[in-house]
């Protein structure tokens, strides 16, 4: 298929040079930091957000709230996997080369990228995870969405993707996470609910502390029986 946006007058390419130009002006140590952040750091932070969200939803709200939230968190990585699988034929159909192969003067921070550029796997993965977390918990979802946007910026900054590669990844990740969410949650919620009722995996869904303190059992006080025998000390023996 024809290559997308290879002309330098195209806004996509112009924005690529503008963002990647920041890498040229930055000190070398900052570029090394961005290289790690763009390749691994943001993905690790996204995993920590997912774990923190899981730890939080187990402790708050009702059992039903925990079940629905955990089901949403289980769907997040599954949605990311579906989006990445869908991206395989998209890349093969579009066949867009990496920007540094068609444009000179880019400061490429990561070497060895030989596959096609559209759409960005990192952007797809990050946005699918972020939308999945947003479905489970709004507050943590906003944090994850911020990380996904930062991932997209980092990929262009590093010179390995066009801005439209990132936008396409965001669209693909969002579509996979949202469009399939009703069906996925309809299947996952009963499964998570069954785990919550089990003895082994219940703590994966609901924290022991969230159940609250148990009420003390009432101590039985023996009641006097009406018409029963009187105490031995109260009996008067009558002589025959």
Backbone as CSV, one residue per row, in Angstrom:
resi,resn,N_x,N_y,N_z,CA_x,CA_y,CA_z,C_x,C_y,C_z
1,UNK,0.848,-1.199,0.000,0.000,0.000,0.000,0.874,1.235,0.000
2,UNK,0.349,2.340,-0.490,1.129,3.566,-0.564,1.539,4.029,0.822
3,UNK,2.724,4.601,0.899,3.250,5.064,2.173,2.495,6.301,2.620
4,UNK,2.190,6.364,3.901,1.454,7.487,4.450,2.395,8.629,4.785
5,UNK,2.047,9.832,4.403,2.668,11.057,4.892,4.171,11.024,4.821
6,UNK,4.714,10.846,3.640,6.158,10.846,3.498,6.700,12.192,3.042
7,UNK,5.836,13.117,2.699,6.259,14.430,2.237,6.569,15.319,3.430
8,UNK,7.677,16.035,3.358,8.069,16.895,4.469,7.113,18.032,4.705
9,UNK,6.288,18.407,3.673,5.319,19.478,3.857,4.074,19.016,4.584
10,UNK,3.950,17.722,4.792,2.788,17.176,5.473,2.837,17.535,6.957
11,UNK,1.708,17.934,7.545,1.711,18.269,8.978,2.189,17.124,9.860
12,UNK,1.942,15.894,9.446,2.393,14.752,10.228,3.913,14.732,10.335
13,UNK,4.585,14.966,9.204,6.044,14.975,9.199,6.577,16.216,9.900
14,UNK,5.904,17.349,9.693,6.346,18.575,10.359,6.287,18.440,11.872
15,UNK,5.203,17.843,12.370,5.085,17.638,13.812,6.120,16.642,14.309
16,UNK,6.432,15.660,13.484,7.487,14.712,13.839,8.813,15.426,14.049
17,UNK,9.172,16.309,13.132,10.431,17.040,13.260,10.397,17.990,14.454
18,UNK,9.247,18.598,14.719,9.147,19.528,15.854,9.353,18.802,17.181
19,UNK,8.691,17.647,17.330,8.803,16.918,18.600,10.166,16.255,18.722
20,UNK,10.629,15.631,17.652,11.938,14.992,17.712,13.051,16.018,17.830
21,UNK,12.800,17.236,17.375,13.800,18.286,17.532,14.108,18.605,18.983
22,UNK,13.156,18.305,19.878,13.417,18.494,21.308,14.525,17.583,21.791
23,UNK,14.630,16.411,21.177,15.690,15.474,21.564,17.061,16.008,21.180
24,UNK,17.144,16.718,20.059,18.422,17.288,19.654,18.873,18.385,20.608
25,UNK,17.909,19.152,21.115,18.247,20.251,22.014,18.473,19.794,23.449
26,UNK,18.061,18.584,23.791,18.175,18.090,25.164,19.582,17.553,25.421
27,UNK,20.015,17.547,26.666,21.325,16.959,26.993,21.304,15.452,26.795
28,UNK,22.459,14.848,26.590,22.500,13.390,26.326,21.890,12.555,27.429
29,UNK,22.079,12.951,28.693,21.536,12.148,29.789,20.017,12.125,29.740
30,UNK,19.402,13.235,29.311,17.944,13.279,29.244,17.434,12.377,28.131
31,UNK,18.146,12.318,27.023,17.750,11.415,25.944,17.835,9.958,26.381
32,UNK,18.852,9.641,27.190,18.945,8.265,27.690,17.789,7.936,28.621
33,UNK,17.390,8.922,29.423,16.224,8.721,30.295,14.964,8.508,29.460
34,UNK,14.788,9.339,28.439,13.607,9.204,27.585,13.605,7.881,26.828
35,UNK,14.785,7.403,26.466,14.868,6.108,25.799,14.343,5.000,26.696
36,UNK,14.743,5.012,27.971,14.258,3.991,28.899,12.771,4.184,29.188
37,UNK,12.375,5.434,29.393,10.971,5.708,29.712,10.069,5.295,28.563
38,UNK,10.453,5.648,27.337,9.607,5.339,26.188,9.538,3.868,25.847
39,UNK,10.618,3.126,26.140,10.643,1.706,25.819,10.038,0.847,26.935
40,UNK,10.396,1.156,28.179,10.020,0.284,29.296,9.365,1.019,30.469
41,UNK,9.822,2.234,30.755,9.428,2.898,31.999,7.945,3.130,32.131
42,UNK,7.322,3.661,31.087,5.895,3.964,31.169,5.080,2.677,31.249
43,UNK,5.519,1.642,30.570,4.809,0.362,30.652,4.893,-0.221,32.066
44,UNK,6.060,-0.070,32.704,6.188,-0.523,34.090,5.287,0.304,35.008
45,UNK,5.235,1.616,34.770,4.351,2.471,35.574,2.892,2.089,35.359
46,UNK,2.533,1.739,34.144,1.163,1.311,33.867,0.829,0.024,34.633
47,UNK,1.769,-0.897,34.688,1.546,-2.131,35.446,1.359,-1.827,36.926
48,UNK,2.131,-0.871,37.457,1.988,-0.493,38.864,0.635,0.149,39.128
49,UNK,0.148,0.958,38.193,-1.180,1.563,38.345,-2.252,0.475,38.382
50,UNK,-2.115,-0.528,37.523,-3.084,-1.633,37.523,-3.064,-2.380,38.854
51,UNK,-1.869,-2.650,39.376,-1.763,-3.349,40.655,-2.313,-2.503,41.791
52,UNK,-2.019,-1.212,41.779,-2.526,-0.318,42.822,-4.043,-0.249,42.754
53,UNK,-4.594,-0.181,41.557,-6.050,-0.157,41.408,-6.663,-1.440,41.944
54,UNK,-6.064,-2.576,41.605,-6.575,-3.858,42.110,-6.537,-3.902,43.634
55,UNK,-5.437,-3.436,44.221,-5.324,-3.432,45.682,-6.377,-2.535,46.320
56,UNK,-6.722,-1.442,45.642,-7.691,-0.495,46.198,-9.117,-0.994,46.087
57,UNK,-9.497,-1.530,44.924,-10.894,-1.929,44.739,-11.249,-3.139,45.583
58,UNK,-10.273,-3.910,46.029,-10.549,-5.040,46.916,-10.959,-4.587,48.300
59,UNK,-10.649,-3.366,48.676,-10.850,-2.898,50.035,-12.003,-1.918,50.188
60,UNK,-12.575,-1.457,49.093,-13.577,-0.402,49.180,-14.883,-0.853,48.546
61,UNK,-15.968,-0.195,48.996,-17.268,-0.494,48.436,-17.809,-1.837,48.896
62,UNK,-18.814,-2.278,48.177,-19.435,-3.559,48.490,-18.733,-4.683,47.737
63,UNK,-19.152,-5.900,48.028,-18.602,-7.053,47.308,-18.915,-6.961,45.817
64,UNK,-20.114,-6.502,45.480,-20.482,-6.356,44.073,-19.586,-5.331,43.374
65,UNK,-19.258,-4.248,44.085,-18.353,-3.255,43.512,-16.983,-3.861,43.238
66,UNK,-16.475,-4.638,44.170,-15.172,-5.268,43.981,-15.188,-6.246,42.819
67,UNK,-16.273,-7.014,42.697,-16.368,-7.993,41.616,-16.347,-7.292,40.255
68,UNK,-17.142,-6.235,40.099,-17.200,-5.543,38.806,-15.881,-4.853,38.487
69,UNK,-15.230,-4.278,39.506,-13.958,-3.594,39.266,-12.854,-4.578,38.906
70,UNK,-12.779,-5.692,39.605,-11.756,-6.694,39.296,-11.996,-7.289,37.918
71,UNK,-13.250,-7.485,37.546,-13.548,-7.972,36.200,-13.048,-6.991,35.146
72,UNK,-13.212,-5.691,35.414,-12.696,-4.692,34.491,-11.187,-4.710,34.398
73,UNK,-10.521,-4.931,35.521,-9.063,-5.005,35.509,-8.563,-6.246,34.786
74,UNK,-9.281,-7.345,34.917,-8.907,-8.548,34.167,-9.068,-8.312,32.669
75,UNK,-10.080,-7.544,32.302,-10.310,-7.265,30.892,-9.224,-6.367,30.303
76,UNK,-8.608,-5.496,31.086,-7.631,-4.540,30.562,-6.485,-5.213,29.808
77,UNK,-5.751,-6.162,30.396,-4.676,-6.809,29.619,-5.205,-7.683,28.488
78,UNK,-6.392,-8.259,28.667,-6.968,-9.043,27.577,-7.294,-8.145,26.383
79,UNK,-7.825,-6.949,26.659,-8.112,-6.000,25.588,-6.839,-5.568,24.885
80,UNK,-5.773,-5.371,25.669,-4.494,-5.003,25.064,-3.986,-6.105,24.144
81,UNK,-4.132,-7.360,24.574,-3.709,-8.469,23.731,-4.518,-8.556,22.443
82,UNK,-5.829,-8.332,22.537,-6.676,-8.350,21.344,-6.262,-7.237,20.380
83,UNK,-6.006,-6.046,20.927,-5.618,-4.915,20.077,-4.295,-5.183,19.359
84,UNK,-3.337,-5.776,20.059,-2.050,-6.079,19.424,-2.194,-7.129,18.326
85,UNK,-3.072,-8.102,18.540,-3.316,-9.102,17.500,-3.968,-8.476,16.267
86,UNK,-4.901,-7.558,16.499,-5.545,-6.881,15.366,-4.534,-6.030,14.608
87,UNK,-3.553,-5.505,15.309,-2.563,-4.627,14.676,-1.641,-5.388,13.721
88,UNK,-1.500,-6.682,13.877,-0.593,-7.449,13.013,-1.011,-7.363,11.542
89,UNK,-2.266,-7.662,11.193,-2.641,-7.506,9.777,-2.679,-6.048,9.325
90,UNK,-2.964,-5.124,10.249,-2.971,-3.703,9.861,-1.583,-3.274,9.410
91,UNK,-0.573,-3.643,10.172,0.796,-3.288,9.798,1.191,-3.906,8.464
92,UNK,0.811,-5.159,8.257,1.151,-5.806,7.003,0.428,-5.213,5.821
93,UNK,-0.764,-4.663,6.046,-1.529,-4.074,4.951,-1.013,-2.685,4.598
94,UNK,-0.723,-1.868,5.606,-0.289,-0.494,5.357,1.176,-0.449,4.905
95,UNK,2.026,-1.235,5.559,3.447,-1.320,5.220,4.125,0.051,5.220
96,UNK,3.958,0.753,6.291,4.571,2.078,6.405,5.947,1.951,7.057
97,UNK,7.005,2.397,6.389,8.340,2.294,6.998,8.491,3.223,8.191
98,UNK,9.477,2.936,8.998,9.790,3.817,10.118,10.191,5.196,9.588
99,UNK,9.904,6.244,10.336,10.181,7.602,9.824,11.652,7.865,9.527
100,UNK,12.561,7.263,10.303,13.978,7.526,10.070,14.490,6.882,8.780
101,UNK,13.686,6.004,8.166,14.096,5.415,6.893,13.773,6.324,5.714
102,UNK,12.797,7.210,5.874,12.381,8.095,4.781,12.783,9.550,4.997
103,UNK,13.192,9.884,6.218,13.479,11.286,6.523,14.829,11.393,7.226
104,UNK,15.650,12.291,6.730,16.965,12.491,7.311,16.905,13.543,8.409
105,UNK,17.937,13.516,9.226,18.063,14.535,10.252,17.314,14.244,11.537
106,UNK,16.722,13.066,11.668,16.025,12.716,12.901,17.016,12.180,13.925
107,UNK,16.765,12.506,15.168,17.585,11.990,16.271,16.909,10.728,16.798
108,UNK,17.351,9.574,16.327,16.735,8.289,16.683,17.399,7.776,17.956
109,UNK,16.608,7.629,19.013,17.154,7.233,20.310,17.231,5.723,20.483
110,UNK,16.492,4.961,19.671,16.464,3.501,19.791,16.842,2.903,18.445
111,UNK,17.850,2.092,18.440,18.299,1.450,17.213,17.658,0.064,17.079
112,UNK,17.694,-0.447,15.870,17.254,-1.819,15.642,15.791,-1.979,15.320
113,UNK,15.066,-0.882,15.087,13.652,-0.979,14.723,13.544,-1.232,13.222
114,UNK,13.177,-2.438,12.845,13.116,-2.808,11.431,11.704,-3.125,10.956
115,UNK,10.736,-3.205,11.874,9.378,-3.533,11.458,8.665,-2.275,10.973
116,UNK,7.399,-2.426,10.580,6.639,-1.303,10.063,6.192,-0.385,11.199
117,UNK,5.790,0.826,10.805,5.564,1.890,11.782,4.097,2.058,12.179
118,UNK,3.171,1.845,11.250,1.748,2.107,11.508,1.010,0.782,11.762
119,UNK,0.322,0.660,12.934,0.265,1.640,14.005,1.237,1.245,15.111
120,UNK,1.448,2.179,16.053,2.403,1.951,17.129,1.896,0.902,18.116
121,UNK,2.703,-0.142,18.316,2.337,-1.169,19.302,2.329,-0.593,20.709
122,UNK,3.313,0.231,21.021,3.389,0.802,22.366,2.165,1.674,22.667
123,UNK,1.780,2.508,21.696,0.606,3.356,21.897,-0.662,2.515,21.999
124,UNK,-0.770,1.464,21.186,-1.934,0.586,21.239,-2.035,-0.106,22.590
125,UNK,-0.924,-0.659,23.040,-0.906,-1.367,24.311,-1.233,-0.439,25.469
126,UNK,-0.605,0.746,25.480,-0.813,1.676,26.588,-2.257,2.155,26.663
127,UNK,-2.846,2.504,25.513,-4.210,3.023,25.542,-5.226,1.929,25.865
128,UNK,-5.023,0.720,25.372,-5.948,-0.363,25.710,-5.939,-0.641,27.211
129,UNK,-4.752,-0.661,27.808,-4.670,-0.844,29.254,-5.323,0.312,29.997
130,UNK,-5.077,1.532,29.537,-5.629,2.707,30.219,-7.152,2.717,30.175
131,UNK,-7.720,2.414,29.018,-9.186,2.396,28.909,-9.759,1.266,29.753
132,UNK,-9.084,0.127,29.783,-9.554,-0.963,30.638,-9.547,-0.583,32.108
133,UNK,-8.503,0.097,32.550,-8.453,0.558,33.939,-9.538,1.596,34.185
134,UNK,-9.786,2.471,33.199,-10.829,3.487,33.347,-12.197,2.850,33.510
135,UNK,-12.433,1.758,32.805,-13.705,1.038,32.964,-13.848,0.506,34.386
136,UNK,-12.729,0.084,34.979,-12.774,-0.486,36.325,-12.846,0.584,37.408
137,UNK,-12.115,1.693,37.226,-12.038,2.720,38.273,-11.672,4.044,37.622
138,UNK,-12.515,5.057,37.789,-12.331,6.327,37.109,-11.034,7.019,37.525
139,UNK,-10.760,7.101,38.810,-9.582,7.857,39.282,-8.291,7.232,38.775
140,UNK,-8.143,5.943,38.931,-6.957,5.276,38.420,-6.942,5.292,36.888
141,UNK,-8.120,5.306,36.278,-8.193,5.366,34.827,-7.622,6.658,34.274
142,UNK,-7.882,7.785,34.947,-7.327,9.054,34.494,-5.797,9.037,34.586
143,UNK,-5.266,8.450,35.642,-3.805,8.329,35.762,-3.239,7.464,34.640
144,UNK,-3.923,6.366,34.327,-3.458,5.489,33.254,-3.555,6.175,31.893
145,UNK,-4.603,6.961,31.684,-4.730,7.693,30.423,-3.596,8.708,30.266
146,UNK,-3.213,9.355,31.370,-2.079,10.264,31.311,-0.798,9.559,30.926
147,UNK,-0.593,8.361,31.452,0.584,7.578,31.081,0.545,7.172,29.612
148,UNK,-0.634,6.837,29.115,-0.750,6.450,27.704,-0.409,7.617,26.787
149,UNK,-0.879,8.807,27.135,-0.542,9.985,26.328,0.957,10.264,26.373
150,UNK,1.557,10.090,27.545,3.004,10.277,27.660,3.763,9.261,26.818
151,UNK,3.256,8.030,26.744,3.887,7.008,25.915,3.850,7.402,24.441
152,UNK,2.720,7.917,24.000,2.623,8.348,22.613,3.589,9.479,22.293
153,UNK,3.703,10.442,23.184,4.658,11.532,22.981,6.082,11.004,22.934
154,UNK,6.400,10.076,23.817,7.761,9.540,23.885,8.135,8.814,22.600
155,UNK,7.199,8.110,21.976,7.514,7.368,20.752,7.885,8.319,19.607
156,UNK,7.208,9.475,19.545,7.553,10.457,18.521,8.854,11.159,18.890
157,UNK,9.026,11.470,20.149,10.253,12.110,20.627,11.470,11.259,20.291
158,UNK,11.328,9.954,20.403,12.443,9.042,20.147,12.722,8.849,18.663
159,UNK,11.858,9.363,17.799,12.086,9.287,16.366,11.732,7.970,15.737
160,UNK,10.926,7.146,16.406,10.600,5.815,15.874,9.177,5.719,15.344
161,UNK,8.373,6.784,15.506,6.996,6.771,15.015,6.582,8.160,14.558
162,UNK,5.709,8.176,13.562,5.020,9.402,13.190,3.922,9.689,14.221
163,UNK,3.500,10.947,14.330,2.348,11.227,15.213,1.092,10.448,14.837
164,UNK,0.853,10.251,13.534,-0.343,9.495,13.137,-0.229,8.020,13.499
165,UNK,0.996,7.493,13.630,1.154,6.119,14.139,0.616,6.014,15.554
166,UNK,0.922,7.031,16.339,0.487,7.056,17.738,-1.022,7.242,17.825
167,UNK,-1.542,8.170,17.024,-2.998,8.404,17.035,-3.740,7.144,16.608
168,UNK,-3.215,6.468,15.599,-3.836,5.208,15.184,-3.794,4.162,16.282
169,UNK,-2.682,4.110,17.020,-2.594,3.184,18.145,-3.583,3.516,19.241
170,UNK,-3.740,4.806,19.529,-4.733,5.220,20.531,-6.137,4.806,20.101
171,UNK,-6.452,5.012,18.827,-7.788,4.654,18.336,-8.021,3.150,18.395
172,UNK,-7.009,2.386,17.999,-7.150,0.924,18.010,-7.290,0.398,19.435
173,UNK,-6.466,0.886,20.342,-6.553,0.441,21.732,-7.878,0.793,22.371
174,UNK,-8.367,2.014,22.100,-9.651,2.439,22.654,-10.792,1.604,22.098
175,UNK,-10.768,1.376,20.789,-11.842,0.602,20.165,-11.891,-0.821,20.702
176,UNK,-10.718,-1.444,20.829,-10.701,-2.831,21.322,-11.204,-2.908,22.756
177,UNK,-10.804,-1.948,23.590,-11.184,-2.004,25.004,-12.651,-1.666,25.224
178,UNK,-13.202,-0.726,24.444,-14.574,-0.277,24.679,-15.605,-1.109,23.929
179,UNK,-15.341,-1.405,22.670,-16.358,-2.096,21.872,-16.593,-3.522,22.348
180,UNK,-15.546,-4.167,22.818,-15.681,-5.547,23.284,-15.946,-5.647,24.783
181,UNK,-15.941,-4.507,25.470,-16.111,-4.526,26.929,-17.446,-5.124,27.374
182,UNK,-18.590,-4.761,26.775,-19.849,-5.361,27.258,-19.850,-6.885,27.211
183,UNK,-19.390,-7.446,26.098,-19.353,-8.907,25.995,-18.334,-9.494,26.957
184,UNK,-17.153,-8.859,27.044,-16.105,-9.387,27.923,-16.534,-9.342,29.385
185,UNK,-17.130,-8.244,29.807,-17.548,-8.134,31.206,-18.717,-9.060,31.512
186,UNK,-19.571,-9.294,30.522,-20.673,-10.244,30.736,-20.148,-11.650,30.989
187,UNK,-18.999,-11.971,30.417,-18.406,-13.279,30.628,-17.509,-13.315,31.866
188,UNK,-16.800,-12.217,32.113,-15.828,-12.210,33.208,-16.473,-11.985,34.573
189,UNK,-17.543,-11.207,34.637,-18.145,-10.891,35.941,-18.640,-12.137,36.675
190,UNK,-19.380,-13.061,36.023,-19.760,-14.287,36.755,-18.554,-15.118,37.174
191,UNK,-17.511,-15.119,36.350,-16.319,-15.879,36.705,-15.633,-15.280,37.926
192,UNK,-15.501,-13.953,37.946,-14.881,-13.296,39.101,-15.758,-13.453,40.332
193,UNK,-17.071,-13.410,40.150,-17.985,-13.612,41.276,-17.839,-15.005,41.863
194,UNK,-17.651,-16.010,41.017,-17.440,-17.370,41.510,-16.128,-17.482,42.268
195,UNK,-15.102,-16.783,41.790,-13.830,-16.776,42.511,-13.991,-16.105,43.868
196,UNK,-14.798,-15.033,43.917,-15.012,-14.333,45.188,-15.717,-15.206,46.208
197,UNK,-16.542,-16.143,45.756,-17.261,-17.028,46.677,-16.452,-18.259,47.055
198,UNK,-15.350,-18.477,46.358,-14.548,-19.659,46.643,-13.677,-19.411,47.863
199,UNK,-13.182,-20.475,48.423,-12.341,-20.323,49.611,-10.906,-19.996,49.288
200,UNK,-10.432,-20.427,48.117,-9.021,-20.264,47.775,-8.747,-18.894,47.186
201,UNK,-9.508,-18.480,46.173,-9.216,-17.240,45.460,-10.034,-16.052,45.885
202,UNK,-10.765,-16.166,46.974,-11.640,-15.067,47.378,-10.863,-13.789,47.658
203,UNK,-9.643,-13.916,48.203,-8.861,-12.736,48.559,-8.324,-12.017,47.331
204,UNK,-8.383,-12.643,46.175,-8.004,-11.950,44.953,-9.047,-10.926,44.541
205,UNK,-10.263,-11.089,45.046,-11.365,-10.200,44.674,-11.742,-9.266,45.819
206,UNK,-11.705,-9.790,47.033,-12.171,-9.008,48.188,-11.201,-9.183,49.339
207,UNK,-10.739,-8.065,49.883,-9.806,-8.108,50.991,-10.518,-8.520,52.270
208,UNK,-9.771,-9.194,53.139,-10.346,-9.593,54.420,-10.731,-8.377,55.259
209,UNK,-9.944,-7.304,55.150,-10.237,-6.100,55.926,-11.515,-5.410,55.470
210,UNK,-11.902,-5.596,54.215,-13.101,-4.939,53.697,-14.376,-5.538,54.256
211,UNK,-14.276,-6.731,54.839,-15.477,-7.388,55.359,-15.933,-6.789,56.675
212,UNK,-15.060,-6.006,57.340,-15.444,-5.387,58.589,-15.339,-6.331,59.754
213,UNK,-15.306,-5.784,60.955,-15.205,-6.644,62.127,-16.469,-7.467,62.336
214,UNK,-16.253,-8.653,62.750,-17.394,-9.514,63.029,-18.071,-9.107,64.325
215,UNK,-19.391,-9.227,64.350,-20.135,-8.929,65.561,-19.872,-10.018,66.602
216,UNK,-19.686,-9.623,67.872,-19.461,-10.643,68.897,-20.706,-11.483,69.101
217,UNK,-20.462,-12.740,69.243,-21.587,-13.639,69.451,-22.183,-13.425,70.847
218,UNK,-23.504,-13.481,70.930,-24.180,-13.282,72.208,-23.945,-14.482,73.125
219,UNK,-23.654,-14.173,74.350,-23.417,-15.223,75.333,-24.752,-15.608,75.946
220,UNK,-25.086,-16.865,75.888,-26.369,-17.305,76.403,-26.429,-17.265,77.930
221,UNK,-27.467,-16.662,78.470,-27.682,-16.588,79.918,-28.813,-17.551,80.260
222,UNK,-28.571,-18.504,81.102,-29.637,-19.463,81.427,-30.809,-18.782,82.092
223,UNK,-31.980,-19.100,81.625,-33.190,-18.512,82.174,-33.781,-19.456,83.215
224,UNK,-34.432,-18.850,84.229,-35.104,-19.664,85.254,-36.346,-20.296,84.651
225,UNK,-36.560,-21.545,84.956,-37.683,-22.267,84.397,-38.892,-22.120,85.293
226,UNK,-39.978,-21.664,84.724,-41.197,-21.463,85.496,-41.779,-22.822,85.882
227,UNK,-42.065,-22.923,87.140,-42.647,-24.177,87.612,-41.624,-25.246,87.851
228,UNK,-40.351,-24.884,87.780,-39.308,-25.867,87.973,-39.067,-26.119,89.438
229,UNK,-38.221,-27.015,89.731,-37.942,-27.329,91.129,-37.234,-26.191,91.808
230,UNK,-37.588,-25.930,93.029,-36.978,-24.852,93.811,-35.605,-25.286,94.252
231,UNK,-34.720,-24.292,94.524,-33.381,-24.634,95.018,-33.454,-25.472,96.267
232,UNK,-32.394,-26.271,96.434,-32.374,-27.175,97.569,-32.429,-26.412,98.880
233,UNK,-31.792,-25.207,98.908,-31.755,-24.458,100.177,-33.112,-23.910,100.526
234,UNK,-34.012,-23.803,99.521,-35.312,-23.227,99.800,-36.368,-24.252,100.173
235,UNK,-35.972,-25.468,100.206,-36.951,-26.486,100.516,-37.063,-26.642,102.045
236,UNK,-38.255,-26.844,102.503,-38.503,-27.105,103.938,-38.984,-28.539,104.086
237,UNK,-38.175,-29.301,104.854,-38.589,-30.690,105.071,-39.642,-30.733,106.187
238,UNK,-40.727,-31.357,105.899,-41.782,-31.488,106.884,-41.727,-32.853,107.539
239,UNK,-41.840,-32.835,108.818,-41.825,-34.121,109.513,-43.118,-34.865,109.284
240,UNK,-42.981,-36.138,109.195,-44.191,-36.939,108.978,-45.026,-36.979,110.224
